Amino acid sequence: MKNKILMFWGIMIIVIAAIILIAVKPIKLGLDLVGGSRLILEAQTTNNIAKITPEVMQRLQYAIESRVNKLGVSETVVQQVGDKRLLIEIPAITDLTEAKSFIGETAQLEFKKQAPDASGNVVWVPTGLTGQDLSKSTLSTDASGQWVVSLEFNSTGAKKFGELTEALVGKKMAIFFDDELISDPNVNEAIYGGNAQITSGGAGFSYEEASRMVNLLNAGALPVPAKIVEENTVGPTLGADSIAKSEKAGIIGLSAVMLFMLLYYRVPGLIADIALIIYSLILFALFKTIPVTLTLAGIAGFILSIGMAVDANILIFERTKEELRAGRNLFTAINSGFDRAFTSIFDSNMTTIITCFILYMLGTSVVKGFALTLALGVMVSMFSAITVTKNFMHLIFGTGELKYPALFGLRKDEIGKDYEATETKREKARFGILD
């Protein structure tokens, strides 16, 4: 009954994996496979920050990651290289101008008022109310249907905004975004409550302009200025070449492993090959569902996990052959082989998973991709080896005696050989005969 339940759930998982592979969008590929842009930013000192410390770099990295994520640029790599530089890789975007626009803007929002300068000219001067006083920014429309940017200030910002509008009743208040004048409306009355709107004169904002402003404001300003010191692109042709070589390596490796299993273990080897195909099906379905961004390092992790999946089957089959040599019937030998091999499989796989966890937590993005694909592969391999292979073995061989030992890669005279040797030793021991 237990085996039937396991078989049922195994079939259900396989069917679901097949549906995911067919219906869900393609697996996400990293920069080294699809091409894209690679930039190196160098943090710059300011009047307030005279030294670039590790804490400043950590804040800069977090700000860049937050920005590109909120801009919808998925699978971007942001990692520190050296004391004050960040490496940024943006997949699928080969236009450097577009790539720089995602990260190069400071996203500074400032509210200014008019005041005379030293020469008596009227200029816009800061009021102290900036984007740092924002709680959030949202996209909305006004009464005429034009796109506007709605602002919600935090408690400090709401107080500043209320005092500012109260002081500027009947005057203009300018809104600058990255030192560019967006609008300079007249303040008709004091505005309290911490809510405001940014509108654009004339035809108003386009959806893209307003949406971009909202995203940049929500991502926040960079803690220090960052200068692009190096920029280059990875062309899609190079990525396509990498994919072709990876596919070739994967096919050769998988074919070699499957051929070895078939020749050495015969029918159990064929079962292991089927389990390996199911294993790959489930694993790629997981890659799509999570989703996992597949890079060259990730592919290496996947190919390595294939070897570990086969290793589990080898342990099981060797244990089963030992049981057959000891004279067990086929059903008992299969169950005992799986039971005796399980501890070794579990221990080795757990040590690998722990290592992958450490690599994922402490490694760079490339190492993380390798660790994630390897860990997922190891976990799926335990399912395929313990559940899929075992149930197929029982399904094909049944519960009787092994009539054709060659199907297991054994000779007929090997069956029960260990049992006979053990019994001979026991008989000699009974009569005190020493070898």
Phi, psi and omega per residue, in radians:
M1 nan -0.753 -3.140
K2 -1.081 -0.753 3.135
N3 -1.115 -0.638 3.118
K4 -1.142 -0.697 3.116
I5 -1.123 -0.773 3.119
L6 -1.094 -0.714 3.113
M7 -1.090 -0.737 3.134
F8 -1.057 -0.865 -3.120
W9 -1.186 -0.583 3.076
G10 -1.086 -0.777 3.110
I11 -1.115 -0.713 3.126
M12 -1.071 -0.742 3.136
I13 -1.120 -0.725 3.132
I14 -1.107 -0.761 3.134
V15 -1.105 -0.787 3.129
I16 -1.084 -0.742 3.120
A17 -1.065 -0.711 3.128
A18 -1.127 -0.713 3.129
I19 -1.115 -0.749 3.133
I20 -1.071 -0.764 -3.127
L21 -1.090 -0.608 -3.108
I22 -1.432 -0.751 -2.954
A23 -1.578 -0.597 -3.037
V24 -1.398 2.678 -3.126
K25 -1.035 2.823 -3.071
P26 -1.028 2.787 3.095
I27 -1.109 2.423 3.105
K28 -1.272 2.367 -3.122
L29 -1.970 2.542 -3.103
G30 -1.420 3.136 -3.071
L31 -1.029 -0.679 -3.073
D32 -1.244 -0.194 3.137
L33 -1.875 -0.577 -3.102
V34 -1.939 -0.058 -3.073
G35 1.419 3.031 -3.127
G36 2.715 -2.765 -3.081
S37 -2.006 2.518 3.082
R38 -2.222 2.134 -3.115
L39 -2.164 2.610 3.010
I40 -2.123 2.110 3.123
L41 -1.768 2.499 3.059
E42 -2.096 2.165 -3.119
A43 -1.198 2.436 -3.124
Q44 -1.955 2.528 3.105
T45 -1.345 2.781 3.111
T46 -2.302 3.136 3.096
N47 -1.103 -0.590 -3.123
N48 -1.517 -0.478 -3.120
I49 -2.104 1.740 -3.057
A50 -1.478 -0.300 -3.090
K51 -2.397 2.367 3.103
I52 -1.494 1.843 -3.111
T53 -1.698 2.905 3.064
P54 -0.991 -0.581 3.128
E55 -1.161 -0.702 3.111
V56 -1.122 -0.737 3.123
M57 -1.132 -0.638 3.106
Q58 -1.124 -0.737 3.112
R59 -1.162 -0.687 3.121
L60 -1.122 -0.768 3.128
Q61 -1.084 -0.758 3.133
Y62 -1.096 -0.725 -3.125
A63 -1.125 -0.739 3.123
I64 -1.129 -0.803 3.121
E65 -1.057 -0.763 3.138
S66 -1.095 -0.700 -3.101
R67 -1.145 -0.908 -3.070
V68 -1.170 -0.552 3.086
N69 -1.164 -0.760 -3.121
K70 -1.277 -0.346 3.076
L71 -1.440 -0.064 3.115
G72 1.500 0.224 3.109
V73 -1.546 1.714 -3.038
S74 -1.466 2.724 3.044
E75 1.073 0.505 3.066
T76 -1.378 2.385 3.108
V77 -1.653 2.222 3.051
V78 -2.289 1.969 -3.135
Q79 -2.513 2.616 -3.109
Q80 -1.397 2.381 3.033
V81 -2.272 2.062 -3.061
G82 1.396 -2.903 -3.052
D83 -1.422 -0.563 -3.053
K84 -2.455 0.544 3.117
R85 -2.213 2.598 3.073
L86 -2.126 2.342 3.019
L87 -1.670 2.225 -3.115
I88 -2.188 2.176 3.113
E89 -2.093 2.170 -3.092
I90 -2.052 1.837 -3.111
P91 -1.165 2.630 2.977
A92 1.208 -0.021 3.095
I93 -1.999 1.775 -3.079
T94 -1.692 -0.116 3.068
D95 -1.453 1.926 -3.082
L96 -1.100 -0.587 3.118
T97 -1.096 -0.754 3.103
E98 -1.162 -0.707 -3.139
A99 -1.098 -0.759 -3.128
K100 -1.171 -0.510 -3.134
S101 -1.159 -0.424 3.139
F102 -1.260 -0.545 -2.994
I103 -2.134 -0.270 -3.009
G104 -1.466 -0.240 -3.113
E105 -1.439 2.516 -3.083
T106 -1.442 -0.314 -3.131
A107 0.985 0.771 3.138
Q108 -1.647 2.131 3.077
L109 -1.883 2.193 -3.137
E110 -2.336 2.476 3.026
F111 -1.836 2.207 -3.076
K112 -2.196 2.798 3.085
K113 -2.244 2.877 -3.133
Q114 -1.508 2.424 3.108
A115 -2.770 2.641 3.138
P116 -1.289 2.505 3.055
D117 -1.595 -2.930 -3.080
A118 -1.125 -0.448 -3.133
S119 -1.584 -0.010 -3.141
G120 1.583 -0.006 3.108
N121 -1.398 2.530 3.117
V122 -1.463 2.147 -3.119
V123 -2.316 2.906 3.058
W124 -1.482 2.275 -3.132
V125 -2.191 2.605 -3.124
P126 -1.104 2.592 3.099
T127 -1.854 -0.155 -3.085
G128 1.647 -0.132 3.100
L129 -1.663 2.055 -3.057
T130 -2.321 -3.102 3.119
G131 -1.118 -0.333 3.104
Q132 -1.207 -0.283 3.109
D133 -1.551 0.031 -3.122
L134 -1.402 2.531 2.963
S135 -1.635 -0.807 3.058
K136 -2.853 2.872 3.104
S137 -2.265 2.433 -3.120
T138 -2.332 2.783 3.122
L139 -1.680 2.296 3.137
S140 -2.670 -3.086 3.116
T141 -2.178 2.696 3.099
D142 -1.612 -2.989 -3.081
A143 -1.101 -0.471 -3.125
S144 -1.559 0.005 3.114
G145 1.548 0.094 3.131
Q146 -1.452 2.619 -3.138
W147 -1.274 2.327 3.101
V148 -2.329 2.822 3.094
V149 -1.860 2.003 -3.139
S150 -1.561 2.354 -3.114
L151 -1.995 2.438 3.028
E152 -2.217 1.992 -3.084
F153 -1.467 2.714 2.986
N154 -1.326 -3.112 -3.041
S155 -1.054 -0.714 3.115
T156 -1.173 -0.777 3.139
G157 -1.127 -0.672 3.131
A158 -1.083 -0.691 3.120
K159 -1.163 -0.781 3.126
K160 -1.070 -0.769 -3.095
F161 -1.142 -0.708 3.108
G162 -1.095 -0.790 3.138
E163 -1.152 -0.661 -3.119
L164 -1.158 -0.840 -3.128
T165 -1.165 -0.572 3.102
E166 -1.133 -0.675 -3.116
A167 -1.331 -0.371 -3.047
L168 -1.882 0.304 3.112
V169 -1.025 2.230 -3.108
G170 1.499 -0.017 -3.132
K171 -2.115 3.055 3.116
K172 -1.576 2.566 3.010
M173 -2.238 2.169 -3.084
A174 -1.679 2.524 3.070
I175 -2.027 2.038 -3.138
F176 -1.892 2.356 3.062
F177 -2.126 2.001 -3.052
D178 0.919 0.855 3.082
D179 1.128 0.264 3.082
E180 -1.964 2.255 -3.137
L181 -1.202 2.067 3.137
I182 -1.628 -0.824 3.116
S183 -2.779 2.714 3.114
D184 -2.396 1.213 -3.070
P185 -1.268 2.741 2.994
N186 -1.371 2.439 3.095
V187 -1.617 1.953 -3.097
N188 -1.532 -0.473 -3.133
E189 -2.750 2.840 3.095
A190 -1.184 2.415 -3.100
I191 -2.032 2.014 3.106
Y192 -1.961 2.915 3.126
G193 1.838 -0.251 3.033
G194 1.417 0.388 3.121
N195 -2.157 2.469 3.134
A196 -2.671 2.985 3.113
Q197 -2.324 2.508 3.021
I198 -1.850 2.118 3.112
T199 -2.062 2.862 3.099
S200 -2.111 2.420 -3.134
G201 -1.233 3.041 3.098
G202 1.220 -2.190 -3.086
A203 -1.371 -0.093 3.127
G204 1.417 3.124 3.112
F205 -1.249 2.546 2.872
S206 -1.375 2.870 3.125
Y207 -1.039 -0.728 -3.106
E208 -1.121 -0.738 -3.137
E209 -1.121 -0.824 -3.126
A210 -1.154 -0.730 -3.139
S211 -1.113 -0.723 -3.136
R212 -1.132 -0.724 3.128
M213 -1.091 -0.763 3.120
V214 -1.031 -0.823 -3.104
N215 -1.120 -0.729 3.136
L216 -1.172 -0.691 3.115
L217 -1.138 -0.721 3.127
N218 -1.200 -0.518 3.106
A219 -1.258 -0.484 3.077
G220 1.620 2.923 3.141
A221 -1.463 2.722 3.070
L222 -1.306 2.492 -3.107
P223 -1.162 -0.532 3.068
V224 -2.458 2.718 3.058
P225 -1.084 2.594 3.135
A226 -2.300 2.198 -3.093
K227 -1.799 2.346 3.090
I228 -1.360 2.000 -3.096
V229 -1.813 -0.249 3.117
E230 -2.683 2.441 3.136
E231 -2.603 2.411 3.067
N232 -2.773 2.937 -3.130
T233 -2.096 2.636 2.985
V234 -1.889 1.957 -3.034
G235 -1.211 2.648 3.103
P236 -1.096 -0.396 3.105
T237 -1.148 -0.771 3.089
L238 -1.102 -0.695 3.104
G239 -1.114 -0.737 3.128
A240 -1.109 -0.646 3.102
D241 -1.139 -0.691 3.108
S242 -1.126 -0.711 3.115
I243 -1.107 -0.768 -3.130
A244 -1.078 -0.766 3.138
K245 -1.169 -0.672 3.121
S246 -1.134 -0.750 3.100
E247 -1.068 -0.738 -3.142
K248 -1.094 -0.801 3.134
A249 -1.095 -0.735 3.141
G250 -1.127 -0.747 -3.137
I251 -1.134 -0.769 3.141
I252 -1.105 -0.819 -3.135
G253 -1.089 -0.808 -3.123
L254 -1.143 -0.705 -3.138
S255 -1.150 -0.732 -3.136
A256 -1.097 -0.749 -3.141
V257 -1.136 -0.794 -3.116
M258 -1.131 -0.656 3.126
L259 -1.163 -0.745 3.108
F260 -1.051 -0.823 -3.122
M261 -1.067 -0.694 -3.114
L262 -1.180 -0.758 -3.095
L263 -1.268 -0.647 -3.041
Y264 -1.506 -0.699 -3.052
Y265 -1.859 -0.007 3.071
R266 1.023 -2.138 -3.074
V267 -1.104 -0.803 3.051
P268 -1.003 -0.610 3.082
G269 -1.121 -0.674 3.074
L270 -1.103 -0.722 3.093
I271 -1.080 -0.734 3.113
A272 -1.095 -0.653 3.110
D273 -1.126 -0.728 3.088
I274 -1.104 -0.750 3.114
A275 -1.092 -0.599 3.139
L276 -1.181 -0.670 3.084
I277 -1.139 -0.746 3.098
I278 -1.113 -0.686 3.098
Y279 -1.023 -0.811 3.137
S280 -1.119 -0.683 3.118
L281 -1.047 -0.863 -3.129
I282 -1.147 -0.721 -3.086
L283 -1.136 -0.772 3.127
F284 -1.193 -0.525 3.040
A285 -1.129 -0.684 3.071
L286 -1.124 -0.723 3.115
F287 -1.000 -0.671 3.138
K288 -1.306 -0.645 -3.029
T289 -1.303 -0.674 -2.975
I290 -1.085 -0.888 -0.127
P291 -1.634 2.776 3.097
V292 -1.833 2.312 3.049
T293 -1.485 2.059 -3.040
L294 -1.552 2.119 3.073
T295 -2.055 3.109 3.084
L296 -1.047 -0.696 3.100
A297 -1.139 -0.660 3.101
G298 -1.131 -0.680 3.090
I299 -1.118 -0.668 3.087
A300 -1.070 -0.720 3.085
G301 -1.094 -0.686 3.121
F302 -1.133 -0.814 -3.139
I303 -1.106 -0.677 3.090
L304 -1.111 -0.673 -3.133
S305 -1.171 -0.462 3.063
I306 -1.074 -0.797 3.101
G307 -1.055 -0.664 3.137
M308 -1.250 -0.570 3.093
A309 -1.139 -0.736 3.111
V310 -1.188 -0.643 3.130
D311 -0.998 -0.681 3.110
A312 -1.106 -0.725 3.115
N313 -1.146 -0.647 3.114
I314 -1.095 -0.766 3.090
L315 -1.024 -0.780 -3.110
I316 -1.124 -0.810 -3.094
F317 -1.165 -0.672 3.121
E318 -1.158 -0.682 3.083
R319 -1.127 -0.713 3.130
T320 -1.122 -0.721 3.106
K321 -1.106 -0.640 3.083
E322 -1.085 -0.713 3.139
E323 -1.168 -0.674 3.102
L324 -1.163 -0.678 3.088
R325 -1.118 -0.525 -3.133
A326 -1.405 0.007 3.056
G327 1.638 0.160 3.122
R328 -1.265 2.673 3.022
N329 -1.303 2.929 -2.963
L330 -1.077 -0.786 -3.114
F331 -1.064 -0.832 -3.124
T332 -1.148 -0.692 -3.121
A333 -1.105 -0.741 3.140
I334 -1.125 -0.851 -3.134
N335 -1.087 -0.765 -3.125
S336 -1.176 -0.666 3.103
G337 -1.069 -0.756 3.104
F338 -1.165 -0.762 -3.102
D339 -1.119 -0.749 -3.092
R340 -1.271 -0.533 -3.137
A341 -1.425 -0.371 -3.015
F342 -1.017 -0.763 -3.092
T343 -1.055 -0.786 3.133
S344 -1.122 -0.740 3.133
I345 -1.106 -0.799 -3.105
F346 -1.104 -0.802 -3.109
D347 -1.084 -0.816 -3.112
S348 -1.158 -0.697 3.132
N349 -1.199 -0.656 3.127
M350 -1.138 -0.699 3.098
T351 -1.114 -0.651 3.096
T352 -1.158 -0.753 3.138
I353 -1.111 -0.712 3.102
I354 -1.092 -0.743 3.099
T355 -1.086 -0.736 3.107
C356 -1.086 -0.689 3.126
F357 -1.084 -0.762 3.129
I358 -1.124 -0.772 3.111
L359 -1.071 -0.702 -3.120
Y360 -1.176 -0.691 -3.094
M361 -1.298 -0.611 -3.007
L362 -1.883 -0.265 -3.042
G363 -1.480 3.010 3.056
T364 -1.383 3.132 -3.040
S365 -1.070 -0.682 -3.133
V366 -1.135 -0.767 3.115
V367 -1.131 -0.661 3.120
K368 -1.074 -0.717 3.117
G369 -1.088 -0.742 3.096
F370 -1.092 -0.813 -3.094
A371 -1.116 -0.707 -3.097
L372 -1.168 -0.823 -3.119
T373 -1.163 -0.642 3.131
L374 -1.179 -0.751 -3.136
A375 -1.116 -0.778 3.110
L376 -1.094 -0.719 3.125
G377 -1.084 -0.713 -3.142
V378 -1.135 -0.752 -3.124
M379 -1.147 -0.727 3.119
V380 -1.190 -0.597 -3.130
S381 -1.124 -0.565 3.086
M382 -1.126 -0.710 3.109
F383 -1.146 -0.802 -3.084
S384 -1.160 -0.652 -3.115
A385 -1.294 -0.803 -3.041
I386 -1.363 -0.704 -3.049
T387 -1.660 -0.978 -3.037
V388 -1.156 -0.929 -3.089
T389 -1.081 -0.791 -3.101
K390 -1.060 -0.811 -3.115
N391 -1.184 -0.648 3.061
F392 -1.135 -0.658 3.122
M393 -1.069 -0.826 3.132
H394 -1.169 -0.650 -3.110
L395 -1.140 -0.703 -3.082
I396 -1.451 -0.759 -3.031
F397 -1.594 -0.329 3.138
G398 1.251 -2.617 -3.027
T399 -2.114 0.075 -3.053
G400 -1.507 -2.820 3.120
E401 -1.409 2.776 3.114
L402 -1.462 1.745 -3.079
K403 -1.343 -0.535 -3.090
Y404 -2.158 1.516 -3.103
P405 -0.992 -0.492 -3.127
A406 -1.045 -0.432 3.096
L407 -1.097 -0.407 3.107
F408 -1.780 0.102 -3.084
G409 1.328 0.427 -3.140
L410 -2.003 2.677 2.989
R411 -1.544 2.739 -3.088
K412 -1.106 -0.602 -3.108
D413 -1.321 -0.135 3.100
E414 -1.440 -0.415 -3.084
I415 -1.173 2.135 3.131
G416 1.375 0.048 -3.082
K417 -1.085 -0.808 3.140
D418 -1.137 -0.606 3.124
Y419 -1.108 -0.791 -3.138
E420 -1.115 -0.712 3.137
A421 -1.128 -0.692 3.128
T422 -1.143 -0.740 3.133
E423 -1.128 -0.658 3.112
T424 -1.086 -0.757 3.115
K425 -1.085 -0.693 -3.140
R426 -1.130 -0.720 3.132
E427 -1.125 -0.743 3.102
K428 -1.102 -0.667 3.132
A429 -1.150 -0.602 -3.139
R430 -1.103 -0.642 -3.093
F431 -1.736 0.166 3.073
G432 1.256 0.426 -3.134
I433 -1.559 2.199 -3.122
L434 -1.767 2.465 3.103
D435 -1.319 nan nan
